[in-house]
Amino acid sequence: MAERTNEIDVGALIENRKLGGFHWLVFALSCLILYVDGMDYTAANVGAPAILRAFHADRSAMGPVFGWGYFGMLLGSALFGILGDRYGRKFGAILGVLAYSLPALMMPLASSLQDVTVFRFLAGLGIGGVVPNTIALLTEIAPKRFRVTAVMIAFAGYSLGNATISQVAARFIPEFGWAVVFVVAGSAGVILSAVLAFLLPESMQFLAATRPDTPKLRRLLNRFAPEAEIGADTRIVLKRPANETRFSLKLLFDGFRRVATPLIWTAFFAESLTYMTLSAWLGVILEEVGLPPARAAFAFSYASASAILAIFILGRCIDRFGPKVTVFSAVLAVTAIVMLGTSGLSPSAVSGIAILALACASATHQSLNGLVGGFYPTVIRGNGVGYATGMGRISAIIGPVFVGYLFAAKLPLQLILAIVAAPDLVVAACCYGLSLLQKKTAAEVAAMQAAAPALSTG
């Protein structure tokens, strides 16, 4: 009789597992994290016209508000990615939720645009910080065949948060003022942080990589796979290359990642120039082309809701066909954004084109979030995602501020929109390159696996 093995490889156990209740709990809570994150992020975007009216400011004055908010997201992406890799995905996620919720609750105290800018910078730390930890957690719990879809399902919650706060803006800003959107988002975040403290499980791959002997890991594995009968004498491991046991920056460029990481960083940088800038200024743009404030807010809401469907479709297609699918959503986004500036459009046509533009741009954005975690191993995943999203945060600082200058220069709206849309063409090229790289790498791995038996018997 063969000796019974007393070792469990957490990575293999998770990768080959069918979807179950444990998965759906993590997916649902991750979706809630990003739902409230989306509410807080979009609160400034849909509140921008009312904020400008309240402080009697020119529309270009929102550029620094957006820019400092995105600078906070940049710092938050890097800082909370490090915290997540050191102390756990759960710790990083909960701290991030509190970091974006408490400044939002302070918004009613703002007495100037400078105060608004400070609070948005502080909130930006948390808004950017929850993303790397949530992506890492989802990537480390989902089966390989469902990994991109899982991340993008959770990011559908982000779009739903965008849609929800847009509805709040349309219905309640006229009565309660611009700060109501921040109070709603901040209150939801404080409640959510308490829920996460009790219900959100830690990443089992993270625990296996950093604290394999902790009883918490055994409890989680027994919940996740009760039939495995993991006891006190079971040795729990996470098998990975010997050089991937602790983080170093060079691991981001090791092997095939010397090509993948620059492509990913370029894609994130270019894509945020389009998506973050469009979402920041869309409320102002819609009023610029003639939509009344309430209708502009509703159009933003419907566009965010439509993004959910686009994200679901794109996520499943990427899992099946690879990153090249993102080329189609990026090209559609470019086309719709440029069309939005066409003169003489009816209000219904403007709303329809805006919905298509934001839905496609959002799906393109979330596709990168879905892809990035799969290119990095557990020990560097939080940092890998954090650095990649940080590239996007850098361009998100530049884009909205630059568009503020373009508005101040009185350039034609369609020219401004063409400038906003153009970087998504770079995204399309990068995603096509990542698809070719992924295909080549998979072929090399398959060839090595096929050669291994022959070498062992030769």
Helices and strands as residue ranges (DSSP letters): E 7-9, H 10-15, H 21-54, G 59-61, H 62-87, H 89-105, G 107-109, H 113-141, G 144-146, H 147-176, H 180-199, H 204-210, H 215-224, G 226-228, E 235-237, G 249-253, H 257-288, H 293-321, G 323-325, H 326-339, H 347-372, G 373-375, H 378-408, H 413-421, H 423-457
